[in-house]
Amino acid sequence: MSIPVVLNGGHEELVSKDKLQFLMHTKQIVFFKRTDGWAVLGRDKMRNQNGPYYGDERRQHDVFSLDY
Protein backbone atom coordinates (compact mmCIF):
# COMPACT_ATOMS: atom_id res chain seq x y z
CA MET A 1 0.00 0.00 0.00
CA SER A 2 1.44 3.37 -1.01
CA ILE A 3 0.96 6.45 1.16
CA PRO A 4 0.88 9.96 -0.35
CA VAL A 5 3.42 12.33 1.25
CA VAL A 6 4.61 15.89 0.68
CA LEU A 7 8.36 16.30 1.19
CA ASN A 8 10.04 19.39 2.66
CA GLY A 9 10.70 20.86 -0.78
CA GLY A 10 7.04 20.51 -1.80
CA HIS A 11 7.58 17.41 -3.96
CA GLU A 12 4.80 14.80 -3.71
CA GLU A 13 5.53 11.06 -3.61
CA LEU A 14 3.84 7.74 -2.94
CA VAL A 15 5.86 5.77 -0.38
CA SER A 16 5.71 2.46 1.48
CA LYS A 17 4.93 2.26 5.20
CA ASP A 18 8.60 1.59 5.96
CA LYS A 19 9.78 4.56 3.91
CA LEU A 20 7.16 6.75 5.62
CA GLN A 21 8.62 5.80 9.01
CA PHE A 22 12.13 6.62 7.77
CA LEU A 23 11.05 9.97 6.31
CA MET A 24 9.24 10.87 9.53
CA HIS A 25 12.22 9.91 11.68
CA THR A 26 14.61 11.95 9.51
CA LYS A 27 12.14 14.88 9.32
CA GLN A 28 12.07 14.89 5.52
CA ILE A 29 8.28 15.22 5.13
CA VAL A 30 5.74 17.91 5.94
CA PHE A 31 2.42 16.08 5.38
CA PHE A 32 1.22 12.54 4.84
CA LYS A 33 -2.24 11.24 4.00
CA ARG A 34 -4.25 9.27 6.57
CA THR A 35 -7.66 7.71 6.04
CA ASP A 36 -9.23 10.72 7.78
CA GLY A 37 -7.23 13.37 5.88
CA TRP A 38 -3.79 14.93 5.77
CA ALA A 39 -1.56 14.79 8.88
CA VAL A 40 0.92 17.59 9.54
CA LEU A 41 4.16 16.63 11.28
CA GLY A 42 4.71 18.74 14.38
CA ARG A 43 1.02 19.61 14.67
CA ASP A 44 -1.03 16.40 14.59
CA LYS A 45 -0.74 13.50 17.04
CA MET A 46 1.55 10.69 15.93
CA ARG A 47 2.08 7.24 17.35
CA ASN A 48 4.91 6.95 19.82
CA GLN A 49 7.44 4.47 18.43
CA ASN A 50 9.66 4.54 21.52
CA GLY A 51 8.32 1.48 23.29
CA PRO A 52 5.54 -1.05 23.77
CA TYR A 53 1.94 -0.12 24.52
CA TYR A 54 0.85 -1.12 28.04
CA GLY A 55 -2.80 0.00 27.89
CA ASP A 56 -5.92 -2.12 27.47
CA GLU A 57 -6.31 -4.04 24.21
CA ARG A 58 -8.96 -2.22 22.17
CA ARG A 59 -8.82 -4.06 18.86
CA GLN A 60 -11.62 -6.46 17.99
CA HIS A 61 -10.71 -10.14 17.74
CA ASP A 62 -13.62 -12.10 16.34
CA VAL A 63 -11.64 -15.13 15.18
CA PHE A 64 -9.69 -15.86 18.35
CA SER A 65 -9.27 -14.64 21.89
CA LEU A 66 -6.09 -13.17 23.32
CA ASP A 67 -7.03 -14.31 26.84
CA TYR A 68 -4.79 -17.20 27.88
PyMOL Python script that loads the backbone (N, CA, C, O; Angstrom):
from pymol import cmd

cmd.read_pdbstr("""\
ATOM      1  N   MET A   1       0.836  -1.170   0.000  1.00  0.00           N
ATOM      2  CA  MET A   1       0.000   0.000   0.000  1.00  0.00           C
ATOM      3  C   MET A   1       0.889   1.244   0.000  1.00  0.00           C
ATOM      4  O   MET A   1       1.782   1.367   0.839  1.00  0.00           O
ATOM      5  N   SER A   2       0.656   2.142  -0.910  1.00  0.00           N
ATOM      6  CA  SER A   2       1.438   3.374  -1.006  1.00  0.00           C
ATOM      7  C   SER A   2       0.719   4.516  -0.295  1.00  0.00           C
ATOM      8  O   SER A   2      -0.504   4.636  -0.357  1.00  0.00           O
ATOM      9  N   ILE A   3       1.499   5.344   0.376  1.00  0.00           N
ATOM     10  CA  ILE A   3       0.961   6.451   1.160  1.00  0.00           C
ATOM     11  C   ILE A   3       1.420   7.761   0.520  1.00  0.00           C
ATOM     12  O   ILE A   3       2.618   7.955   0.313  1.00  0.00           O
ATOM     13  N   PRO A   4       0.486   8.661   0.203  1.00  0.00           N
ATOM     14  CA  PRO A   4       0.879   9.963  -0.345  1.00  0.00           C
ATOM     15  C   PRO A   4       1.563  10.817   0.725  1.00  0.00           C
ATOM     16  O   PRO A   4       1.081  10.920   1.853  1.00  0.00           O
ATOM     17  N   VAL A   5       2.691  11.427   0.355  1.00  0.00           N
ATOM     18  CA  VAL A   5       3.417  12.326   1.254  1.00  0.00           C
ATOM     19  C   VAL A   5       3.811  13.586   0.493  1.00  0.00           C
ATOM     20  O   VAL A   5       3.899  13.584  -0.735  1.00  0.00           O
ATOM     21  N   VAL A   6       4.045  14.660   1.238  1.00  0.00           N
ATOM     22  CA  VAL A   6       4.612  15.891   0.684  1.00  0.00           C
ATOM     23  C   VAL A   6       5.944  16.105   1.400  1.00  0.00           C
ATOM     24  O   VAL A   6       5.989  16.248   2.622  1.00  0.00           O
ATOM     25  N   LEU A   7       7.021  16.125   0.626  1.00  0.00           N
ATOM     26  CA  LEU A   7       8.357  16.301   1.186  1.00  0.00           C
ATOM     27  C   LEU A   7       8.620  17.770   1.511  1.00  0.00           C
ATOM     28  O   LEU A   7       7.857  18.648   1.109  1.00  0.00           O
ATOM     29  N   ASN A   8       9.701  18.027   2.240  1.00  0.00           N
ATOM     30  CA  ASN A   8      10.039  19.389   2.664  1.00  0.00           C
ATOM     31  C   ASN A   8      10.108  20.374   1.508  1.00  0.00           C
ATOM     32  O   ASN A   8       9.712  21.528   1.674  1.00  0.00           O
ATOM     33  N   GLY A   9      10.587  19.969   0.361  1.00  0.00           N
ATOM     34  CA  GLY A   9      10.705  20.864  -0.781  1.00  0.00           C
ATOM     35  C   GLY A   9       9.416  21.051  -1.557  1.00  0.00           C
ATOM     36  O   GLY A   9       9.396  21.781  -2.548  1.00  0.00           O
ATOM     37  N   GLY A  10       8.321  20.398  -1.123  1.00  0.00           N
ATOM     38  CA  GLY A  10       7.042  20.513  -1.802  1.00  0.00           C
ATOM     39  C   GLY A  10       6.767  19.410  -2.798  1.00  0.00           C
ATOM     40  O   GLY A  10       5.674  19.347  -3.362  1.00  0.00           O
ATOM     41  N   HIS A  11       7.747  18.526  -3.031  1.00  0.00           N
ATOM     42  CA  HIS A  11       7.582  17.411  -3.959  1.00  0.00           C
ATOM     43  C   HIS A  11       6.646  16.365  -3.356  1.00  0.00           C
ATOM     44  O   HIS A  11       6.753  16.044  -2.173  1.00  0.00           O
ATOM     45  N   GLU A  12       5.733  15.835  -4.162  1.00  0.00           N
ATOM     46  CA  GLU A  12       4.802  14.801  -3.714  1.00  0.00           C
ATOM     47  C   GLU A  12       5.286  13.438  -4.172  1.00  0.00           C
ATOM     48  O   GLU A  12       5.796  13.290  -5.283  1.00  0.00           O
ATOM     49  N   GLU A  13       5.123  12.438  -3.306  1.00  0.00           N
ATOM     50  CA  GLU A  13       5.526  11.062  -3.611  1.00  0.00           C
ATOM     51  C   GLU A  13       4.525  10.097  -3.016  1.00  0.00           C
ATOM     52  O   GLU A  13       3.770  10.441  -2.107  1.00  0.00           O
ATOM     53  N   LEU A  14       4.529   8.868  -3.547  1.00  0.00           N
ATOM     54  CA  LEU A  14       3.838   7.740  -2.937  1.00  0.00           C
ATOM     55  C   LEU A  14       4.915   6.849  -2.349  1.00  0.00           C
ATOM     56  O   LEU A  14       5.837   6.442  -3.057  1.00  0.00           O
ATOM     57  N   VAL A  15       4.811   6.536  -1.049  1.00  0.00           N
ATOM     58  CA  VAL A  15       5.860   5.772  -0.378  1.00  0.00           C
ATOM     59  C   VAL A  15       5.259   4.584   0.365  1.00  0.00           C
ATOM     60  O   VAL A  15       4.061   4.547   0.647  1.00  0.00           O
ATOM     61  N   SER A  16       6.118   3.614   0.675  1.00  0.00           N
ATOM     62  CA  SER A  16       5.708   2.461   1.479  1.00  0.00           C
ATOM     63  C   SER A  16       5.624   2.872   2.945  1.00  0.00           C
ATOM     64  O   SER A  16       6.086   3.946   3.329  1.00  0.00           O
ATOM     65  N   LYS A  17       5.029   2.003   3.755  1.00  0.00           N
ATOM     66  CA  LYS A  17       4.925   2.262   5.195  1.00  0.00           C
ATOM     67  C   LYS A  17       6.312   2.391   5.827  1.00  0.00           C
ATOM     68  O   LYS A  17       6.532   3.255   6.675  1.00  0.00           O
ATOM     69  N   ASP A  18       7.246   1.530   5.412  1.00  0.00           N
ATOM     70  CA  ASP A  18       8.602   1.585   5.962  1.00  0.00           C
ATOM     71  C   ASP A  18       9.310   2.881   5.588  1.00  0.00           C
ATOM     72  O   ASP A  18       9.989   3.486   6.417  1.00  0.00           O
ATOM     73  N   LYS A  19       9.148   3.307   4.324  1.00  0.00           N
ATOM     74  CA  LYS A  19       9.785   4.559   3.908  1.00  0.00           C
ATOM     75  C   LYS A  19       9.146   5.749   4.622  1.00  0.00           C
ATOM     76  O   LYS A  19       9.834   6.716   4.947  1.00  0.00           O
ATOM     77  N   LEU A  20       7.827   5.687   4.870  1.00  0.00           N
ATOM     78  CA  LEU A  20       7.163   6.753   5.622  1.00  0.00           C
ATOM     79  C   LEU A  20       7.786   6.883   7.008  1.00  0.00           C
ATOM     80  O   LEU A  20       8.064   7.994   7.460  1.00  0.00           O
ATOM     81  N   GLN A  21       8.005   5.763   7.681  1.00  0.00           N
ATOM     82  CA  GLN A  21       8.625   5.797   9.013  1.00  0.00           C
ATOM     83  C   GLN A  21      10.009   6.431   8.955  1.00  0.00           C
ATOM     84  O   GLN A  21      10.367   7.239   9.811  1.00  0.00           O
ATOM     85  N   PHE A  22      10.791   6.055   7.929  1.00  0.00           N
ATOM     86  CA  PHE A  22      12.131   6.618   7.767  1.00  0.00           C
ATOM     87  C   PHE A  22      12.060   8.125   7.530  1.00  0.00           C
ATOM     88  O   PHE A  22      12.794   8.890   8.155  1.00  0.00           O
ATOM     89  N   LEU A  23      11.177   8.549   6.626  1.00  0.00           N
ATOM     90  CA  LEU A  23      11.047   9.971   6.310  1.00  0.00           C
ATOM     91  C   LEU A  23      10.582  10.775   7.523  1.00  0.00           C
ATOM     92  O   LEU A  23      11.026  11.904   7.731  1.00  0.00           O
ATOM     93  N   MET A  24       9.690  10.194   8.321  1.00  0.00           N
ATOM     94  CA  MET A  24       9.236  10.874   9.535  1.00  0.00           C
ATOM     95  C   MET A  24      10.382  11.003  10.536  1.00  0.00           C
ATOM     96  O   MET A  24      10.587  12.063  11.128  1.00  0.00           O
ATOM     97  N   HIS A  25      11.117   9.919  10.716  1.00  0.00           N
ATOM     98  CA  HIS A  25      12.222   9.909  11.678  1.00  0.00           C
ATOM     99  C   HIS A  25      13.313  10.908  11.288  1.00  0.00           C
ATOM    100  O   HIS A  25      13.918  11.539  12.154  1.00  0.00           O
ATOM    101  N   THR A  26      13.561  11.047   9.989  1.00  0.00           N
ATOM    102  CA  THR A  26      14.609  11.952   9.510  1.00  0.00           C
ATOM    103  C   THR A  26      14.072  13.346   9.185  1.00  0.00           C
ATOM    104  O   THR A  26      14.795  14.197   8.668  1.00  0.00           O
ATOM    105  N   LYS A  27      12.783  13.565   9.498  1.00  0.00           N
ATOM    106  CA  LYS A  27      12.137  14.882   9.323  1.00  0.00           C
ATOM    107  C   LYS A  27      12.247  15.409   7.891  1.00  0.00           C
ATOM    108  O   LYS A  27      12.545  16.582   7.665  1.00  0.00           O
ATOM    109  N   GLN A  28      11.999  14.511   6.928  1.00  0.00           N
ATOM    110  CA  GLN A  28      12.066  14.888   5.523  1.00  0.00           C
ATOM    111  C   GLN A  28      10.696  15.154   4.915  1.00  0.00           C
ATOM    112  O   GLN A  28      10.611  15.523   3.744  1.00  0.00           O
ATOM    113  N   ILE A  29       9.613  14.975   5.683  1.00  0.00           N
ATOM    114  CA  ILE A  29       8.280  15.217   5.134  1.00  0.00           C
ATOM    115  C   ILE A  29       7.546  16.271   5.953  1.00  0.00           C
ATOM    116  O   ILE A  29       7.849  16.505   7.123  1.00  0.00           O
ATOM    117  N   VAL A  30       6.568  16.902   5.297  1.00  0.00           N
ATOM    118  CA  VAL A  30       5.739  17.913   5.942  1.00  0.00           C
ATOM    119  C   VAL A  30       4.359  17.343   6.238  1.00  0.00           C
ATOM    120  O   VAL A  30       3.840  17.511   7.342  1.00  0.00           O
ATOM    121  N   PHE A  31       3.760  16.664   5.253  1.00  0.00           N
ATOM    122  CA  PHE A  31       2.420  16.079   5.379  1.00  0.00           C
ATOM    123  C   PHE A  31       2.451  14.629   4.921  1.00  0.00           C
ATOM    124  O   PHE A  31       3.303  14.236   4.123  1.00  0.00           O
ATOM    125  N   PHE A  32       1.511  13.836   5.434  1.00  0.00           N
ATOM    126  CA  PHE A  32       1.221  12.535   4.844  1.00  0.00           C
ATOM    127  C   PHE A  32      -0.266  12.279   4.973  1.00  0.00           C
ATOM    128  O   PHE A  32      -0.923  12.810   5.868  1.00  0.00           O
ATOM    129  N   LYS A  33      -0.794  11.461   4.074  1.00  0.00           N
ATOM    130  CA  LYS A  33      -2.242  11.238   3.997  1.00  0.00           C
ATOM    131  C   LYS A  33      -2.644  10.064   4.880  1.00  0.00           C
ATOM    132  O   LYS A  33      -2.093   8.969   4.771  1.00  0.00           O
ATOM    133  N   ARG A  34      -3.611  10.311   5.755  1.00  0.00           N
ATOM    134  CA  ARG A  34      -4.249   9.273   6.568  1.00  0.00           C
ATOM    135  C   ARG A  34      -5.626   8.999   5.986  1.00  0.00           C
ATOM    136  O   ARG A  34      -6.063   9.690   5.065  1.00  0.00           O
ATOM    137  N   THR A  35      -6.308   7.999   6.516  1.00  0.00           N
ATOM    138  CA  THR A  35      -7.662   7.710   6.035  1.00  0.00           C
ATOM    139  C   THR A  35      -8.619   8.851   6.340  1.00  0.00           C
ATOM    140  O   THR A  35      -9.601   9.046   5.624  1.00  0.00           O
ATOM    141  N   ASP A  36      -8.338   9.611   7.404  1.00  0.00           N
ATOM    142  CA  ASP A  36      -9.230  10.720   7.778  1.00  0.00           C
ATOM    143  C   ASP A  36      -8.738  12.083   7.285  1.00  0.00           C
ATOM    144  O   ASP A  36      -9.289  13.110   7.682  1.00  0.00           O
ATOM    145  N   GLY A  37      -7.722  12.112   6.437  1.00  0.00           N
ATOM    146  CA  GLY A  37      -7.226  13.371   5.884  1.00  0.00           C
ATOM    147  C   GLY A  37      -5.720  13.494   6.013  1.00  0.00           C
ATOM    148  O   GLY A  37      -5.030  12.533   6.353  1.00  0.00           O
ATOM    149  N   TRP A  38      -5.224  14.684   5.737  1.00  0.00           N
ATOM    150  CA  TRP A  38      -3.786  14.932   5.774  1.00  0.00           C
ATOM    151  C   TRP A  38      -3.317  15.185   7.206  1.00  0.00           C
ATOM    152  O   TRP A  38      -3.959  15.921   7.956  1.00  0.00           O
ATOM    153  N   ALA A  39      -2.190  14.567   7.580  1.00  0.00           N
ATOM    154  CA  ALA A  39      -1.559  14.786   8.882  1.00  0.00           C
ATOM    155  C   ALA A  39      -0.357  15.698   8.685  1.00  0.00           C
ATOM    156  O   ALA A  39       0.399  15.545   7.726  1.00  0.00           O
ATOM    157  N   VAL A  40      -0.186  16.639   9.594  1.00  0.00           N
ATOM    158  CA  VAL A  40       0.923  17.586   9.540  1.00  0.00           C
ATOM    159  C   VAL A  40       1.905  17.225  10.650  1.00  0.00           C
ATOM    160  O   VAL A  40       1.542  17.210  11.826  1.00  0.00           O
ATOM    161  N   LEU A  41       3.157  16.934  10.272  1.00  0.00           N
ATOM    162  CA  LEU A  41       4.164  16.628  11.277  1.00  0.00           C
ATOM    163  C   LEU A  41       4.420  17.855  12.138  1.00  0.00           C
ATOM    164  O   LEU A  41       4.541  18.969  11.629  1.00  0.00           O
ATOM    165  N   GLY A  42       4.503  17.640  13.449  1.00  0.00           N
ATOM    166  CA  GLY A  42       4.714  18.735  14.377  1.00  0.00           C
ATOM    167  C   GLY A  42       3.427  19.361  14.879  1.00  0.00           C
ATOM    168  O   GLY A  42       3.445  20.119  15.848  1.00  0.00           O
ATOM    169  N   ARG A  43       2.305  19.053  14.233  1.00  0.00           N
ATOM    170  CA  ARG A  43       1.023  19.608  14.672  1.00  0.00           C
ATOM    171  C   ARG A  43       0.062  18.510  15.118  1.00  0.00           C
ATOM    172  O   ARG A  43      -0.542  18.607  16.187  1.00  0.00           O
ATOM    173  N   ASP A  44      -0.080  17.466  14.301  1.00  0.00           N
ATOM    174  CA  ASP A  44      -1.031  16.396  14.594  1.00  0.00           C
ATOM    175  C   ASP A  44      -0.388  15.304  15.437  1.00  0.00           C
ATOM    176  O   ASP A  44       0.828  15.113  15.409  1.00  0.00           O
ATOM    177  N   LYS A  45      -1.229  14.587  16.191  1.00  0.00           N
ATOM    178  CA  LYS A  45      -0.741  13.501  17.039  1.00  0.00           C
ATOM    179  C   LYS A  45      -0.200  12.370  16.177  1.00  0.00           C
ATOM    180  O   LYS A  45      -0.795  12.002  15.164  1.00  0.00           O
ATOM    181  N   MET A  46       0.926  11.830  16.592  1.00  0.00           N
ATOM    182  CA  MET A  46       1.552  10.689  15.933  1.00  0.00           C
ATOM    183  C   MET A  46       1.704   9.577  16.958  1.00  0.00           C
ATOM    184  O   MET A  46       1.731   9.819  18.164  1.00  0.00           O
ATOM    185  N   ARG A  47       1.801   8.367  16.459  1.00  0.00           N
ATOM    186  CA  ARG A  47       2.080   7.243  17.353  1.00  0.00           C
ATOM    187  C   ARG A  47       3.468   7.393  17.944  1.00  0.00           C
ATOM    188  O   ARG A  47       4.389   7.886  17.292  1.00  0.00           O
ATOM    189  N   ASN A  48       3.601   6.966  19.175  1.00  0.00           N
ATOM    190  CA  ASN A  48       4.911   6.951  19.816  1.00  0.00           C
ATOM    191  C   ASN A  48       5.584   5.632  19.474  1.00  0.00           C
ATOM    192  O   ASN A  48       5.055   4.569  19.798  1.00  0.00           O
ATOM    193  N   GLN A  49       6.719   5.681  18.836  1.00  0.00           N
ATOM    194  CA  GLN A  49       7.436   4.475  18.426  1.00  0.00           C
ATOM    195  C   GLN A  49       8.558   4.115  19.402  1.00  0.00           C
ATOM    196  O   GLN A  49       9.415   3.289  19.087  1.00  0.00           O
ATOM    197  N   ASN A  50       8.553   4.734  20.589  1.00  0.00           N
ATOM    198  CA  ASN A  50       9.659   4.541  21.522  1.00  0.00           C
ATOM    199  C   ASN A  50       9.571   3.268  22.351  1.00  0.00           C
ATOM    200  O   ASN A  50      10.582   2.839  22.907  1.00  0.00           O
ATOM    201  N   GLY A  51       8.415   2.659  22.454  1.00  0.00           N
ATOM    202  CA  GLY A  51       8.318   1.481  23.294  1.00  0.00           C
ATOM    203  C   GLY A  51       6.980   0.799  23.149  1.00  0.00           C
ATOM    204  O   GLY A  51       6.123   1.255  22.391  1.00  0.00           O
ATOM    205  N   PRO A  52       6.793  -0.301  23.876  1.00  0.00           N
ATOM    206  CA  PRO A  52       5.540  -1.054  23.767  1.00  0.00           C
ATOM    207  C   PRO A  52       4.366  -0.320  24.407  1.00  0.00           C
ATOM    208  O   PRO A  52       4.549   0.551  25.257  1.00  0.00           O
ATOM    209  N   TYR A  53       3.171  -0.686  23.986  1.00  0.00           N
ATOM    210  CA  TYR A  53       1.940  -0.120  24.522  1.00  0.00           C
ATOM    211  C   TYR A  53       1.487  -0.982  25.691  1.00  0.00           C
ATOM    212  O   TYR A  53       1.361  -2.198  25.547  1.00  0.00           O
ATOM    213  N   TYR A  54       1.240  -0.371  26.846  1.00  0.00           N
ATOM    214  CA  TYR A  54       0.846  -1.120  28.036  1.00  0.00           C
ATOM    215  C   TYR A  54      -0.612  -0.913  28.419  1.00  0.00           C
ATOM    216  O   TYR A  54      -1.033  -1.369  29.482  1.00  0.00           O
ATOM    217  N   GLY A  55      -1.387  -0.245  27.591  1.00  0.00           N
ATOM    218  CA  GLY A  55      -2.797  -0.002  27.894  1.00  0.00           C
ATOM    219  C   GLY A  55      -3.665  -1.212  27.567  1.00  0.00           C
ATOM    220  O   GLY A  55      -3.168  -2.256  27.145  1.00  0.00           O
ATOM    221  N   ASP A  56      -4.974  -1.052  27.769  1.00  0.00           N
ATOM    222  CA  ASP A  56      -5.920  -2.122  27.470  1.00  0.00           C
ATOM    223  C   ASP A  56      -5.972  -2.389  25.975  1.00  0.00           C
ATOM    224  O   ASP A  56      -5.850  -1.469  25.166  1.00  0.00           O
ATOM    225  N   GLU A  57      -6.152  -3.656  25.612  1.00  0.00           N
ATOM    226  CA  GLU A  57      -6.311  -4.044  24.211  1.00  0.00           C
ATOM    227  C   GLU A  57      -7.669  -3.566  23.736  1.00  0.00           C
ATOM    228  O   GLU A  57      -8.687  -3.914  24.333  1.00  0.00           O
ATOM    229  N   ARG A  58      -7.704  -2.770  22.666  1.00  0.00           N
ATOM    230  CA  ARG A  58      -8.959  -2.216  22.174  1.00  0.00           C
ATOM    231  C   ARG A  58      -9.357  -2.774  20.818  1.00  0.00           C
ATOM    232  O   ARG A  58     -10.469  -2.520  20.357  1.00  0.00           O
ATOM    233  N   ARG A  59      -8.490  -3.520  20.176  1.00  0.00           N
ATOM    234  CA  ARG A  59      -8.818  -4.059  18.858  1.00  0.00           C
ATOM    235  C   ARG A  59      -9.798  -5.216  18.989  1.00  0.00           C
ATOM    236  O   ARG A  59      -9.782  -5.946  19.980  1.00  0.00           O
ATOM    237  N   GLN A  60     -10.639  -5.377  17.997  1.00  0.00           N
ATOM    238  CA  GLN A  60     -11.623  -6.456  17.992  1.00  0.00           C
ATOM    239  C   GLN A  60     -10.981  -7.736  17.470  1.00  0.00           C
ATOM    240  O   GLN A  60     -10.266  -7.716  16.468  1.00  0.00           O
ATOM    241  N   HIS A  61     -11.240  -8.839  18.149  1.00  0.00           N
ATOM    242  CA  HIS A  61     -10.709 -10.140  17.744  1.00  0.00           C
ATOM    243  C   HIS A  61     -11.878 -11.111  17.673  1.00  0.00           C
ATOM    244  O   HIS A  61     -12.225 -11.752  18.665  1.00  0.00           O
ATOM    245  N   ASP A  62     -12.479 -11.217  16.502  1.00  0.00           N
ATOM    246  CA  ASP A  62     -13.625 -12.100  16.338  1.00  0.00           C
ATOM    247  C   ASP A  62     -13.217 -13.549  16.119  1.00  0.00           C
ATOM    248  O   ASP A  62     -13.968 -14.459  16.469  1.00  0.00           O
ATOM    249  N   VAL A  63     -12.046 -13.777  15.549  1.00  0.00           N
ATOM    250  CA  VAL A  63     -11.639 -15.128  15.181  1.00  0.00           C
ATOM    251  C   VAL A  63     -11.062 -15.880  16.370  1.00  0.00           C
ATOM    252  O   VAL A  63     -11.295 -17.081  16.514  1.00  0.00           O
ATOM    253  N   PHE A  64     -10.319 -15.197  17.216  1.00  0.00           N
ATOM    254  CA  PHE A  64      -9.689 -15.860  18.352  1.00  0.00           C
ATOM    255  C   PHE A  64      -9.631 -14.905  19.533  1.00  0.00           C
ATOM    256  O   PHE A  64      -9.840 -13.701  19.386  1.00  0.00           O
ATOM    257  N   SER A  65      -9.351 -15.447  20.682  1.00  0.00           N
ATOM    258  CA  SER A  65      -9.271 -14.638  21.894  1.00  0.00           C
ATOM    259  C   SER A  65      -7.814 -14.514  22.314  1.00  0.00           C
ATOM    260  O   SER A  65      -7.043 -15.464  22.175  1.00  0.00           O
ATOM    261  N   LEU A  66      -7.438 -13.364  22.822  1.00  0.00           N
ATOM    262  CA  LEU A  66      -6.086 -13.169  23.321  1.00  0.00           C
ATOM    263  C   LEU A  66      -5.965 -13.505  24.800  1.00  0.00           C
ATOM    264  O   LEU A  66      -4.883 -13.387  25.375  1.00  0.00           O
ATOM    265  N   ASP A  67      -7.070 -13.925  25.425  1.00  0.00           N
ATOM    266  CA  ASP A  67      -7.031 -14.307  26.837  1.00  0.00           C
ATOM    267  C   ASP A  67      -6.478 -15.718  26.956  1.00  0.00           C
ATOM    268  O   ASP A  67      -7.058 -16.663  26.420  1.00  0.00           O
ATOM    269  N   TYR A  68      -5.355 -15.866  27.659  1.00  0.00           N
ATOM    270  CA  TYR A  68      -4.789 -17.201  27.875  1.00  0.00           C
ATOM    271  C   TYR A  68      -4.119 -17.277  29.194  1.00  0.00           C
ATOM    272  O   TYR A  68      -3.581 -18.325  29.553  1.00  0.00           O
TER     273      TYR A  68
END
""", "prot")
cmd.dss("prot")
cmd.show_as("cartoon", "prot")
cmd.util.cbc("prot")
cmd.orient("prot")
